[in-house]
Amino acid sequence: MIDVQRLKVFREVARQGSFNRAAAVLRLTPSAVSQQISALERSLGASVVCRSTRGIEVTEAGRVLVDAADVIAAELDCAEREIARLASVGPRLTVATFASGGQRLLPGALTRFSALHPEVSLTVLESEPADSLLQVRSGAADLALTYHFDGPPPITPDDRSGLTWTPLLDDPMWVVLPAGHRLAGRDEVALAELAGERFVQGCLSASDMLDHYAALAGFEVEVACRGTDYVFAQALVRVGVGVSLVPHTALIADAAGLAMVPLEPPRPSRRIGVAIARRRSKDPVTRALLDALSQEVGVPSRISG
């Protein structure tokens, strides 16, 4: 059986890439760290690090163990939080969400949820997608409303993340134009028709996706602003800085001075879904919020792993 303390020491060694640095973090001597790793390797019958004068390198067996150590550490953290929750005045639920999801999808879902579970104390964390997955994995959040762009989801059934992924909806990109733009009256716009325009970006993680679709349409993107907020991007479009591609759920309600037009297929899309730790997938409170989110967008709430 793997000793949990030795596993904790090895996880820090792998993270720091050095016995000395790991020892400093763990408040142990380098010799004690080395002894713990040697004992771990004896119990496993395999080397988890390669030692050299330049430091250490994690072996293939060690990488497998690091993945397991991350999941175990998250499970232990979650257990501590759950015990603290049980000892507190009532149940708690922490939700991580991206900004436009928190503005458009989460309020309705939380209204449904709170009507059925008024005893639950809710905490909401605004987080970028990659950060929200880490928060769920570590136990800092119970559920993440998040997204990815075209391609496979960030969680697959055979990965070692300890998370499940439930798709909610496809969120196609629209083009947002100044109201007087030559394409403002169209029912749809082909991306190729935006060649020569200057683009205002509202999400840095969408840059590669935009470059890819623009290349398919035969042009290179000229960027007027690299921003991180779709509301800000649309404000800049309104005053003529450029045009922007914005997911449908992130279009602002005040369209004065703007024209919002769907893109013709093939068009990029944001795929919105929910990440839950497998350890929480049967928890009735967590499932209730997933059900509320699914009802908000009109899809079944089956959890995929």
Backbone hydrogen bonds, N-H to C=O, Kabsch-Sander energy under -0.5 kcal/mol:
donor,donor_aa,acceptor,acceptor_aa,energy
7,L,3,D,-2.2
8,K,4,V,-2.3
9,V,5,Q,-2.2
10,F,6,R,-2.7
11,R,7,L,-2.5
12,E,8,K,-1.7
13,V,9,V,-2.3
14,A,10,F,-2.8
15,R,11,R,-1.9
16,Q,12,E,-2.6
17,G,13,V,-2.6
18,S,13,V,-0.7
22,A,18,S,-1.9
23,A,19,F,-2.7
24,A,20,N,-2.0
25,V,21,R,-2.0
26,L,22,A,-2.7
27,R,23,A,-1.1
28,L,23,A,-2.4
33,V,29,T,-2.1
34,S,30,P,-2.6
35,Q,31,S,-2.3
36,Q,32,A,-2.1
37,I,33,V,-2.3
38,S,34,S,-2.4
39,A,35,Q,-2.4
40,L,36,Q,-2.1
41,E,37,I,-2.5
42,R,38,S,-2.1
43,S,39,A,-2.0
44,L,40,L,-1.7
45,G,41,E,-2.4
46,A,41,E,-1.2
50,C,57,E,-3.0
51,R,49,V,-0.5
52,S,55,G,-2.1
55,G,52,S,-1.5
56,I,17,G,-1.0
57,E,50,C,-1.8
59,T,48,V,-1.8
63,R,59,T,-2.2
64,V,60,E,-1.7
65,L,61,A,-1.9
66,V,62,G,-2.4
67,D,63,R,-2.0
68,A,64,V,-1.9
69,A,65,L,-3.0
70,D,66,V,-2.5
71,V,67,D,-1.8
72,I,68,A,-2.8
73,A,69,A,-2.8
74,A,70,D,-2.1
75,E,71,V,-2.4
76,L,72,I,-2.6
77,D,73,A,-2.5
78,C,74,A,-2.6
79,A,75,E,-2.6
80,E,76,L,-2.3
81,R,77,D,-2.4
82,E,78,C,-3.0
83,I,79,A,-2.6
84,A,80,E,-2.3
85,R,81,R,-2.6
86,L,82,E,-2.6
87,A,83,I,-1.6
88,S,84,A,-0.7
88,S,85,R,-1.0
93,L,121,S,-2.4
95,V,123,T,-3.1
96,A,143,L,-2.7
97,T,125,L,-2.7
98,F,145,L,-0.9
102,G,98,F,-2.5
103,Q,99,A,-1.5
104,R,100,S,-2.5
105,L,101,G,-1.9
106,L,101,G,-2.6
109,A,105,L,-1.4
110,L,106,L,-3.0
111,T,107,P,-2.0
112,R,108,G,-2.0
113,F,109,A,-2.8
114,S,110,L,-3.0
115,A,111,T,-1.6
116,L,112,R,-1.2
116,L,113,F,-0.7
117,H,113,F,-2.3
120,V,117,H,-1.6
121,S,91,P,-2.8
122,L,120,V,-0.6
123,T,93,L,-2.4
125,L,95,V,-3.2
127,S,97,T,-2.6
127,S,125,L,-0.6
132,S,128,E,-2.6
133,L,129,P,-1.9
134,L,130,A,-1.5
135,Q,131,D,-2.1
136,V,132,S,-2.0
137,R,133,L,-2.5
138,S,134,L,-2.3
139,G,135,Q,-0.9
140,A,135,Q,-1.3
141,A,135,Q,-1.9
142,D,94,T,-2.5
143,L,94,T,-1.3
144,A,275,A,-2.3
145,L,96,A,-3.0
146,T,144,A,-0.7
146,T,273,G,-2.6
148,H,271,R,-1.9
150,D,269,S,-0.5
159,D,156,T,-1.7
164,T,276,I,-3.1
165,W,304,S,-1.6
166,T,274,V,-2.4
168,L,272,I,-3.1
169,L,272,I,-1.6
171,D,270,R,-3.3
173,M,268,P,-2.2
174,W,246,V,-3.1
175,V,261,V,-2.8
176,V,174,W,-0.5
176,V,244,S,-3.3
177,L,175,V,-0.5
177,L,259,A,-3.1
179,A,257,G,-2.0
181,H,178,P,-2.3
184,A,181,H,-1.9
186,R,183,L,-1.6
189,V,262,P,-2.0
193,E,190,A,-1.6
194,L,191,L,-2.2
195,A,192,A,-1.5
197,E,194,L,-2.2
199,F,222,E,-3.1
200,V,243,V,-3.4
201,Q,199,F,-0.6
201,Q,225,C,-3.2
206,A,203,C,-1.4
207,S,204,L,-1.5
210,L,206,A,-2.5
211,D,207,S,-2.6
212,H,208,D,-2.3
213,Y,209,M,-2.3
214,A,210,L,-2.6
215,A,211,D,-2.3
216,L,212,H,-1.9
217,A,213,Y,-1.6
218,G,214,A,-0.5
218,G,215,A,-1.0
219,F,214,A,-2.4
222,E,197,E,-0.7
223,V,221,V,-0.6
224,A,199,F,-3.3
225,C,199,F,-1.4
227,G,201,Q,-1.8
227,G,225,C,-0.8
233,A,229,D,-2.2
234,Q,230,Y,-2.2
235,A,231,V,-1.7
236,L,232,F,-2.0
237,V,233,A,-2.0
238,R,234,Q,-2.1
239,V,235,A,-1.0
240,G,237,V,-2.1
241,V,236,L,-2.4
243,V,198,R,-2.7
244,S,176,V,-1.9
246,V,174,W,-2.8
246,V,244,S,-0.5
248,H,172,P,-2.0
250,A,247,P,-1.6
251,L,248,H,-1.3
255,A,253,A,-1.2
258,L,255,A,-2.4
259,A,177,L,-2.7
261,V,175,V,-2.7
261,V,259,A,-0.6
263,L,173,M,-0.9
264,E,189,V,-2.4
270,R,171,D,-2.2
271,R,148,H,-3.7
272,I,169,L,-2.7
272,I,270,R,-0.7
273,G,146,T,-2.6
274,V,166,T,-2.4
275,A,144,A,-2.5
276,I,164,T,-1.6
277,A,142,D,-0.6
278,R,162,G,-2.9
280,R,277,A,-2.1
281,S,277,A,-0.6
281,S,278,R,-0.9
283,D,280,R,-1.4
287,R,283,D,-2.7
288,A,284,P,-1.9
289,L,285,V,-1.7
290,L,286,T,-2.1
291,D,287,R,-2.7
292,A,288,A,-2.0
293,L,289,L,-2.5
294,S,290,L,-2.5
295,Q,291,D,-2.5
296,E,292,A,-1.8
297,V,293,L,-1.3
298,G,294,S,-1.2
299,V,294,S,-2.4
304,S,165,W,-0.6
